[in-house]
Amino acid sequence: MQSGWKLGRAALKSLARTQRPITARDLVPDMAQKGVDIRIGLDIAWISLKRLVDLLVLVTGDSDFVPVMKFARKEGLKVYLETMGHGVRRELKAHADFVL
């Protein structure tokens, strides 16, 4: 999702060396992920309610997913958590059936 514009790296370096007017070529889109967690959570809830799978593998370190993990487990899914070796809050691991 594009949330606006910002100065690109090359423009920042150039402007640090020489004072000049900013041009359109100096600007790059400012991309941000907004609302991605909620969309993933809704997909997991829908999959859980429809009983489309028996096992969910969630690759995250974000504890914002705890409520949907609880929901999926209450609906009978096994929830495996893959943290890619990153440290995560204990609460996230506590709501997984298995941590990979």
N, C-alpha and C positions, 0 to 999 in steps of 0.2 A: 504494500500500500504506500503510495506516495503522500507524504505529509507536507511537502513544500520544497524549497530549494536551499542549497548551501554552496559555499565556495569550495571548489575542488582543490585537491592537494597541490596540483601544479600552480593554480592561481594563488594559493596561499604563499607558496615559495616565491613566486614572481613578485607578489605585492610586498613581501618582506624585504626583497632586494631593491625594488624600485617603486616609488610612489606613482600611481597611474590610476585612471578611472577604471572602474569595474565594468566589464562587458558581459554580454549574454554568454559568451564562450567560457567565462570563468565559472559559471554556475552549473551545478549538477543536481539531479533529483535527490531529495532527502527521503530515503526509503526507511520505513519502520514497520515492524510487525505489531499490529494492534488487533486485539480481539481473537488472536489465533488460539489461545488457551481455551476460551469459551467455546469456540467452534469444535475443537478437538473433544472437549468435554461433552458437548451435545452429541457428537458422533458416537462416543463411547456409550453414553446413556441410551441412545437409539439402538445400537448394536446389542446392548445388554437386554433391553426390553423385548426386542424381536428374537432374542436367543439365536442370533446368527452364528455365533462362535461359542466355544467352550473355554477358550484360553485367550487372554489378552496379554500381549507383551508391550509394555509402555517404556519407551526409551526417553528418560527425562531425569532431571535433578531438581525439578521445580515442584515445590510442595503445594503449589496451587492446585495440583491434580489430586490431592488427598480426598476431597469430597467425592469426586467421580470414581476414584478407586474403591472407596467404601460402598458406593452405590452399585458398582459392577459386582463386587463380591456378594452383596446382599441379594443380587439377582442371580447368583449362582455361578458366575464366571470365576475362573482361576486368574489371578492377576500376577504376572511376573514383571519384575522391575529390572531394567538395565540402566545403570547410571554412567556407563562409559568410564568407570574408574574415578569419577568425581565424588568429592565428599558431598553428602546430602544430609538433610535433617533426619533425625531418628524417626520422626513421625511418618515420613514418606516410606521408609523401609518397613515400619510397623504395619502398614496397611497393604503390603504386598504379600502374596502367598509364598513367593520365592524371589530372592534377589540374585540376579545372574552376575 
